[in-house]
Amino acid sequence: MPETSAHSQARPAATVRFRAGRFEAAMRDLPAEVAVAVSVNGSTHAVMMATPADLPDLALGLALNEGIAANPAEIERLDVEATEVGIDCRLWLTPERAAGYVARKRQMTGPVGCGLCGVESLELAARALPTVAGRLAIGPEVIVAAMDAMGDEQRLGRRTRAAHAAAFATANGELVVVREDVGRHNALDKVAGHLASAGIDPAGGFLVLTSRVSVELIQKAAMMGCGLLAAVSVPTLLAVGEAERAGITLVAVVRGEEFEVFTHPGRIAGASALPSLG
């Protein structure tokens, strides 16, 4: 069974911290994120991005909550195996339960929780991404201003306290579009759709998000061709690695006038003078 120790669940990563008007090198612990597949009698049921801990509980709970099995006794065996691209949780039903089970895969085109639920193979969770060119150059105050401005536009969020927001801002921090949704992935997709329909090049500005940064959000930014993403919360280790490979500047923990830069600091004035994060 794959390791699920505290070390595998979170590890320190280098960051450039902006506080009290200056940049400084720092470290921060980031949660791990891996592709986890759940299969039933050899057929993939779901693939999700998850923290690599308590995976037998995850697989069993999913099986019970989705009616694959009525109780744990109907699961004959549960194997958890690491692969090159993720972790496979393999459920095997008893012959009696298997006889009445109709294999089905999730078909979730607009997931609320994990943007990769419904992907039919672990390989799709580790897909190759385009490298984003580094044309953007902005000051720290622009990131702070855009995050503040997005907060003013979160009407659904203020009303319900249950919606994420995503926005696209120009290089001077002016918001072009703000979209809200109960799913953070959905909100970003809405922004991408607006930019595409309006003929706006995402390379000319940056994305602003209210959520933590998981790998799917980096993948979406790369596919959009947007070179800078700023978020209010912390990224996962996998998101940082993906942003590094895709050439994306990942800014996170944007709180008031403070934030941290995890990858490619050269797009932000003042941050590029610090030692490389790599």
Helices and strands as residue ranges (DSSP letters): H 6-9, E 10-19, E 22-31, E 34-40, E 43-50, H 55-65, G 72-74, E 75-82, E 87-93, H 95-100, H 122-125, H 140-152, H 155-160, E 164-170, E 175-181, H 184-198, G 202-204, E 205-209, H 215-224, E 228-231, H 237-246, E 249-255, E 258-263, G 265-267
